[in-house]
Amino acid sequence: MTLSNKLSDPRLFRQHAYIDGKWTYSDGGREEAVVNPATGEVLGHIPWLEAEQVRGAVDAAERAFPAWRALRADERCERLLAWNELLQANREDLATIMTLEQGKPLPDARGEVEYGASFVRWFAEEGKRTFGETIPSHIPNAALGTIKEPVGIAALITPWNFPLAMITRKAAAALAAGCPVIVKPASETPFSALALAELAERAGIPAGIFNVVLGDAPEVSKVLCAEERVMALSFTGSTRVGRLLLEQCANSVKRVSLELGGNAPFIVGPDVDPKEAALAAVAAKFQTSGQDCLAADRILVHESIHDEFVECFAERMAALTVGNGMESEVDLGPLIHSQAVDKASQIVDDAISKGATLVAGDQSQAPGPNFFMPVLLTGVTPKMQVWRDECFAPVAGITAYSDDDEVIEMANDTEYGLAAYVYTHDIRRIWKLLRGLEYGMVSVNSVKMTGPPIPFGGVKQSGLGREGGVAGIEEYLETKYYCLGGLGSASGS
């Protein structure tokens, strides 16, 4: 049975790039198989475009830009709201596509469709609030102010762990601002992006405004970064690749926003219920099978409740079900591919060789080659890879600490600065940690922290700029200053 046979609307399964409103093959005949990570089944094939075809997407966006930016903000809003309604109406098919190509459990995929659609709704309305300002004039007989204008063509390079929401969070902001977009999805998960293109077309988004290019990531990225007509680039992915893209964009001086790696600390104060905190930590660690930039990679627990916390964490972790995301009551799906499994194994072996204790994590129980059973390590130290790296795997490391000053230093001991979690009820400790942690986002007593209204992003090596909220649309807008002189009469009256 093919992927399209599993859908209520088979037209949502597309195996072509989407450029200028047309479904496109590769001129060079190259293609790549897309595989279900849970089963190894080939779901379909995608074309790997030639460089000239990628430049053709830029041509299409350039042609379409003037008419799109000329639309009133409320007219663009109507198109985006229509797109949102189609996402909602096709939620089950979109979730099925996502689970088959990415592996996450079907309930999680449904949640991502809702999450992704929420950004379309948010930015549809936010586009009507891109206000300029009036500046009190210091120049006689002049009016001063600013207006907001779209930056131009935006290239969006997105990851495989959230193959739908990472596109809508970027694309909805750019489209609402009046910019055409060229989306380069991860080759592991292209079908979610192509389904978005199909629904965008149905929503009345014109040809050339929403394009999806496919192919070898370094080749496609090189073309988009070098193109002077591409005025903005937004990337979500690893810090290593983000640095390379930033370098490649330097010659054309693009507007660049980067949402890069995370190595989130989860700090548990001495005053909280260890069981309550452990349940929250399990949720924060194992979301998307640990393949999440917000995953709690370093769990720092006050020494007074450390042992009880570890016991509660291990008990809750043992109750998690690992399996095919299409099956019911599955908590964790597979990792994206075998290389991810190999990396997870290496991280665990490195920790054990350097003194960590393996509390749980029997890999002989894994239901397939791309699955990795949840692992719990204690006695984790900064010399271990599990501390220093973004794991992107269901590997939890727990470390004890003695006081607030020590845990702030421990938490900040990383090149990353995306998100941090704090669990304590002491308002003085909350404020001290909130101010002392070097992170773009801090969530106190809550695992859930994201959504359309918030400025998502990090500091240090975790990125540049923000996505979502009022700040998200600013990534695709330029501020134009004006000075209107000669407003007084010749006599000065």
VENFEN-V155250 format. One record per backbone hydrogen bond with DSSP energy under -1.0 kcal/mol. CO is the residue of the C=O (numbers start at 1). NH is the residue of the N-H. If there is no record, write none. Layout:
{{CO;NH} {CO;NH}}
//
This chain:
{{3;6} {4;7} {9;12} {10;13} {17;24} {18;212} {19;22} {22;19} {24;17} {26;29} {30;48} {32;46} {34;43} {34;44} {36;40} {41;36} {44;34} {46;32} {50;54} {51;55} {52;56} {53;57} {54;58} {55;59} {56;60} {57;61} {58;62} {59;63} {60;64} {61;65} {64;68} {65;69} {66;70} {72;76} {73;77} {74;78} {75;79} {76;80} {77;81} {78;82} {79;83} {80;84} {81;85} {82;86} {83;87} {84;88} {85;89} {86;90} {88;91} {90;94} {91;95} {92;96} {93;97} {94;98} {95;99} {96;100} {97;101} {98;102} {99;103} {105;109} {106;110} {107;111} {108;112} {109;113} {110;114} {111;115} {112;116} {113;117} {114;118} {116;120} {117;121} {118;122} {119;123} {120;124} {121;125} {122;126} {123;127} {125;128} {126;129} {129;131} {133;146} {139;142} {141;487} {143;484} {144;135} {145;482} {147;480} {149;478} {153;231} {153;232} {154;182} {155;234} {156;184} {157;236} {162;166} {164;168} {165;169} {167;171} {168;172} {170;174} {171;175} {172;176} {173;177} {174;179} {180;154} {181;211} {182;156} {183;213} {184;158} {186;189} {190;194} {191;195} {192;196} {193;197} {194;198} {195;199} {196;200} {197;201} {198;202} {199;203} {200;205} {201;204} {206;209} {209;181} {211;183} {212;18} {214;49} {216;220} {217;221} {218;222} {219;223} {220;224} {221;225} {222;226} {223;227} {231;255} {232;155} {233;257} {234;157} {235;259} {238;242} {239;243} {240;244} {241;245} {242;246} {243;247} {244;248} {245;249} {247;250} {249;254} {250;253} {255;233} {257;235} {258;464} {259;237} {264;298} {265;421} {266;300} {267;423} {268;302} {273;277} {274;278} {275;279} {276;280} {277;281} {278;282} {279;283} {280;284} {281;285} {282;286} {284;296} {286;289} {287;290} {288;291} {290;292} {292;295} {295;297} {298;266} {299;399} {300;268} {301;401} {302;305} {305;309} {306;310} {307;311} {308;312} {309;313} {310;314} {311;315} {312;316} {313;317} {314;318} {317;320} {321;331} {321;332} {324;327} {325;106} {332;323} {337;341} {338;342} {339;343} {340;344} {341;345} {342;346} {343;347} {344;348} {345;349} {346;350} {347;351} {348;352} {349;353} {351;356} {352;355} {357;378} {360;376} {362;365} {363;366} {368;371} {370;335} {375;396} {376;359} {376;360} {377;398} {378;357} {381;384} {384;388} {385;389} {393;395} {394;375} {396;377} {397;299} {398;380} {399;301} {401;303} {403;407} {404;408} {405;409} {406;410} {407;411} {408;412} {410;413} {412;414} {415;461} {417;440} {417;459} {418;441} {420;443} {421;267} {422;445} {423;269} {426;430} {427;431} {428;432} {429;433} {430;434} {431;435} {432;436} {433;437} {437;439} {441;420} {443;422} {451;454} {452;469} {454;456} {456;467} {459;462} {462;260} {464;258} {467;456} {468;472} {473;476} {474;477} {476;151} {478;149} {480;147} {482;145} {484;143} {489;492}}
//
